[in-house]
Amino acid sequence: MHTRTVQAWLSSRAPQAARFDGLGVTATSTGLPVRLLNLGLGSHYPPNTSDETISTEIEKVKTFFTNRNVPWYWWIGPHTSPANIGERLAQHGLVDGSPGLPALAAPLPTTFPALNQKAHVWQANSRADLEAASTIRRIAFGFPEGAALTYFEDMAEDWLRGDPARLYLVGLDDGPPVAIGALIMGAGIPGIYIMATLPEWGRQGLGKAVMAHMLSESMAEGHSIIALTAGVKGYPLYRQFGFEHIFDYKIFMPAPDE
């Protein structure tokens, strides 16, 4: 529930965002040509929903993204209704994009590994911070050339208000920001999102620094658990902070000839 709530919020805040609320799925699209920013989320159809109704809705989701002219994913959690939704999606030309996307969680309070004492973390409080964060995210995530150039600036009010999302930047000493992370509330639970470091600044403890800062904030606010959805490459970092693998989201996408 947490991840679906946050991802729907993230995808709905861009200036050209659009949303489709179906009977058992929510689809949100920034309109940007980045697959991660255009998502169908969940499969939660009421019991005894007819096959025809589900098939019609799957086609409506496909049409929604086709009309947006964007690449997209459909995320499916471990508890779906119907249970065979993966087979249904395959019948409509969607393919399993394995490996899945791991969902992790950590109890709070938790312990921290040794941190780089030269790392300086601060919450975004200016347009310049947002501009730097957009650049860091675009480069670190390998976005297509020219895509999401002003991702954070386009949602400036949300990010500078700090509710429900806080954006953090980190640099060494008084240097410029070279890594970011976001702490976002969803369904009453804090979650870690958008962890990114410029490639040339890797292995200097910047990810650890921003992670520790966000976990400290969450602990100070009395939360008992924190969530994280991330790729396998981040496991070594996240496990140092007590995160454990809970389940994998199954990821579906249109077949290449769709």
ABEGO torsion letter per residue (X at the ends): XAAAAAAAAAAAABAABBBBBBAABBBBBAGBBBAAABBBBEBBBBBGBBAAAAAAAAAAAAAAAAAAGBBBBBBBBABBOBAAAAAAAAAAGBBBAOBBBBBBBBBOBBBBBBBBAABBBBBBABAAAAAAAAAAAAAAAGBBBGBGAAAAAAAAAAAAAGOABBBBBBBBEABBBABBBBBBBBGGBBBBBGBBBBAAABGAGAAAAAAAAAAAAAAAAGBABBBBBBBAAAAAAAAAAGBBBABBBBBBBBBAAX
